[in-house]
Amino acid sequence: MSKLFEATSIKGLTIQNRFIRSATWEGMANEDGSCTQQLIDCMVRLANEGVGLIITGHAYVSTEGQAGRRQLGVYSDDLLVGLTGMTAAVHKAGGKIIIQLAHAGCHANRELSGQDALGPSVLIIENGPIGREMNREEIHRVVEAFGQGAARAEKAGFDGVQIHAAHGYLLSQFLSPSFNKRNDAYGGSIENRLKIVLEVFQSIKGYVRAEFPVIIKMNAQDFVQGGLSADEALNVAAVLAESGVDAIELSGGTPYSGKLTPVRVGKLDSRDDEVFYMHEAGKYKKRVNAPLMLVGGIRSFEVAERLVDDGTTDYVSLCRPLIREPDLINRWKSGDLSKAACISDNGCFQPGMAGEGIYCVMEKREKQKG
């Protein structure tokens, strides 16, 4: 049997295979962030179709941190009923599910929240400045919000939490010298820029039981001028692992990374084009002890198998391929090892922006033609 279908565990959490559904904004929650049956059905299908561990789309921990429409929330006890319904349904289907805790920082949607977008510094972009620099009190409040979000996640029955510190959102902004222009204890050196991430981790640990898994998603690098470099990211990962983070998922890029954004557009025609962060993952495994989840560009079973067999990663994370084919893992397990059908055109996010929830537009067109 392929190592991809071995059962493993992360801090006592048993995972039936090495395939992870990487956090993907679904656009299926209610406008207030509460869980819907549509979103529950999406999670249950992933569990039924063999995904080893499901990570929800980014769930905002405080109202000013909302990124987009119909985004899942974890900011209030009022959301517990829906969240509990989600975990119960996934567990009934035999799956495991972790919630991703997030704050959009300067990229928060002020029109949706009615509040100022907050970040490490004012972000200057082509259309003008966005966001407001957080003061110490606001930093401490957001750190506390992550901890409270984790407490709700545990109460709702999630199998763990993932801290979102990637893709140019709040914690990623603090880590990146391109975003973070502070001159206090939260800016300047990498040790200072990492401070809020460690505080978030410790806040979460203070709210959940000792055996509750806490993992993190971070950039392998930012791919922007003056951004978080690969070497600095490796140092961050090493400190996080030493601090007790139970696993790290490597991604990369920000909205300002050009063609190297987290969801790169363009069909991957050959296996050599796959695995966006191969080089960074190789360095990670030589230095960092925490289990590695690797996302980005993986489309072929043979590539996924090689990554695990040669020790490049411990887990294979997939995002867009599971939008096109929620049954991909069971298809591969059945012996049909043909490449994932996803063509990386990002058309799946258009219906999400329109309030319908994400789905593969190409697949729908093909069915209509048939």
N, C-alpha and C positions, 0 to 999 in steps of 0.2 A: 504493500500500500504506500502511496506517495506520502511524504512527510507533511504535505499540505493538509491531509485529512487526519493527522494525529490529534488526539486530545491533549491540550496543554492547560496550564493554570497560571494566573497572575494573582498573586497574593491570596490564594485559596479559591479564586473564581475560576471554575473549570470551563474551558472553551472547547467546543467539540471539534473545531478545525482551526486552521491558521488564517482564515479569511475574515477580514474586518470590513464592515460597512462604515466607511469614513463619514464623519459628520457632513451632512448635506442639507442646506436650506430647502425645505419642502414647500413652503408657502401654503400650508394646509391647516394651520391653527386658526382659531377665531381671531378677530381683530384685536381682542384684548390679550392675546397670547395663550388663551386656554385651549386645551386639547380637544380635537374633534374626532368623530368616528372615522372620517376620511384619513386622518393622520394615524389613528390606531390601526386601521386596515392596512395602511402602507407598511407599518412596522411589523405587523403580523405576517404579511406576505413574505417579507425578507426572512423572518424566522422560519416559516414553513418551507422556504426555498433553500434552506441550508446555510445561511450566513452564520458564521461562528459567533460573532459578537457584533451587535448593532450599536452604533453611536448615533444619537439623535442629531438633528440639525441644531445649530447654535441657539441656546435658550438664554434670553437676556435676564440678568440677575437683578437689574434695577430699571425702572421705567425709562430713564433718560438714556439708557444704553441700547435701546431697540434699534436694529439696523434696517429692517424692512417690513413690508406688509405681511400679515398672517404668519409672523414669526412666533415660534413657541416661546413661552415665558416661564420663568420659575421664580418670579420676584415677589409672590404673595401666597399666603396660605390658601387663598381663595382658589388657587389653581390646582390644589392637591387632588381634588376629585377626579379631574381629567387625567392627571399624571398617573394616579394610582390605577385608573382604568387601563391606561396604556401598558404599564408594567405587568398587570395581571393577565392581560390578553397575550402579551409576548411570552410570558412564562408558561401559560397554558399551551401555547404552541411549541413549547420546548426550547425557546430561545433565551438569549441573554442580552441585556440592554443596559447601556450606560448613557447618561445625559451629558451633553456638552454645555458647560457653563461659560457664558460669554458676556462681553460688554463691547459695544462698537466704538467707543471712544469718540474721536473727532468725526468718525464716519456715521455716527448715530443720526437717525432721521428726525430732525427737529419738527418737521411737519406732522409726524405721527405722534411724537411724545409731547409736543408743546413745551419742551424744555430745552435749555442750552445743551449743545453737544460738548462733552468734556474730554480733554486729552492731556497728555503731559505738557504740551505747548500748543500755541495757536499754529495750525497747519496752513501754510501758504501754498496755494495751488493756482493754476492758470486763471480760474474764475474768481480769484480773491481768497482771503483768509476764511478758514472754517474752524469751528470749535473754539473753546475757551480753555485757557490753562487752569488745571485743577489746583486748588489750594490744599493744604495739608488735611484739613478737616474733610474735604471731599474725597481725597485719596483714602483716608481711613474708613469713610462711610462705604465706599465701593469695595474695599477689602472685606469689610464686614458683610456686605451683600453677597459676595461669593461664598462666604462661610454659611450664611443663612440659606442660600440656594442649595448648597450641598446637604444641609440638614433636611430640607424639604425633599430632596432627591432620595435620601435614605428612607425617610418616612413614607414616601410614595412607592418604595419597593425597587428602586433602580439597583443594579448590581455594582454600581460604582459611578464615578464622575470623571469627566475630562475637562481640564482647564484649557480654554482656548487662548493661546498666546501666539497665534500665527496670523498671517494674511493681512497685516496692517490694521488689525483691530486694537483695542485699548492696550492690552498687555504687550502686544507686538510693537505698538507705538512707543511704549516706554523702553523696550529693549533696543530700539533702533535709533542710532545717532542722527539719522536723517529726519526723524519725527521729533525726537526728544532733544530740546534745546535748553533744558533746565540747568540751573547752576546751583541747585541745592542738593540734598542727600539722595534725590531720585534722578539726578542727571549727571552727565560727565563720564566718569569711568564706567566700565561694564559692570563692576560690582554695584555701583549706585543704580544703574539702569535696571539691574536685575532685582533690586530690593523689593519692589512692589509685587513681583511674581512670587518671590519667596514668602512675602507676607500673606498673599492670597493662599498659598499652599498651607501655611501654618494656621491661617484662619479656618480653612476647611478641616484640617486635622483636629482642630479644637471643637468642631461641631459634630463629627461623625465618630463611630466606633473605630477602634484601632485597626480592625481587620478589613475595613471598608476600602476597596481599591480607589486610589486617586492617581490618574494619569494626566499627561499634558500633551498638547499639540503645539509645536513650535516650528518656526522657519529654519530650514537648513541654511538659508541665507535669503536676503531681501531682494537681490537683483536690482537695486537702485543705487545711484551714486551716493556714497556716504552712508549707506544703510548697514544693517547688521551683516557682517561678513561671515564666511564659512568658518573661519578660525574662531571668531568670537562666539558663534552659535555652538560650536563644539565645546567651548569652555562653559557656556551656559548649561548645556546638556549634562556635562560632567558634574557641575555643582548641584543641579537638580537631582541627579541620581544619588549623589552623596547625601543629599538632604532627605532622601526617602521616597521620592516619586517612584511609583510602581511600574511605569512603562512610559515611553516617549514615542509619540508619532511625529515623524519628520515630513514636513511639507515645504512650501517655499513661495516667495513672491508676495507682492502687494498690489493694490489697484494701479500703482504707478510703475509697474515693472515691465511695461511694454508687452512684448510677446511672451515674457516669462512670468505671467500672472499665475495664480494658483490653478486656474482652469484654462489652460492653454488651448487655443483653437488650432485645429489642423489634424487631418487624418494621419495616424501613425502607420505608415505602409509596411515597415519592416520591424523585426524584433530589436534591431539595433537602435531604433528610434524610441523605444520604450524606456521606462525607468528614469524619470527626470532628475532624481537626486542620488544616483548610483555612487558617484564619487564621494559625496558627503557621507553616505551610509557606510561606505568602506572605512572611512576614518573613524566614524562613530563606534563601530564594532571593535576597533582596536583600543579604544580608550574608555568607553562608557559601559557600565555593567547593567544598567536597566534594560529590560527587553525593548526591542525596537519594532515599531510598526512603520512601514514604509508605504507612502501613497504617492501617486503621480505618474500617469502614463502607462501603467501596467495593463496590458490588454490580452496577453497570451498565457495560456496555462504553462507552457514550457518555460517562459520567462519567470513566472511566479515560482515554479518549482525550482528553477536554478537559483533564484535569490535565496530561498530557504536552504536548499541543499549545500550551497557554498558558504553559508553563514553570513551573507550580506544583511539579511534581516530575519527576525523571528516571526513576523506576521506580515501579511500582504493586505493592504488597505485599498479599497475600491470605492469610487464615488460615482462618476457618470456611467460606467458600464452597468451598474445595478439600477440605474434609472431606465436604461434601454432594456435590460434583461434582469429583472428581479430573480429569475430562476437560474442565473448563470452558474452559481456554485453547484447546484444539483445537476445541471447539464454536464458540467465538467466531471463531477463524481460518477455520473452514469457511463462515462466513457467517450462522450462527444466532446473532444478537446479542441474543436475549432475556435478560432479567435473570437473574442467579444465583439459584438456587432456595433458597439458604439463608435461613431466617427468623429467625436470630439468637436462638434460644431456649435455647442452651447445653445442649440435651439430649445433644449429642455427647460431652460430658465425663463423663456418668454411667457409661457402660460402661467408660470409662477408670478411673474411681475403683473400679469393681468388679473390676478386674484383667483385663478383656477387651481393652483397647485402645479408642481412640476410634473412633466411627463415627456417621453421621447416624441417629438414632433414628427421625425422621420418615420418612426414605426407607425404612427397614426395615419400618415399619408399613404404608406405602403398598404395598410389594411383597407383604406378607403378605395385604393386603386384595384385591390383584389376583389 
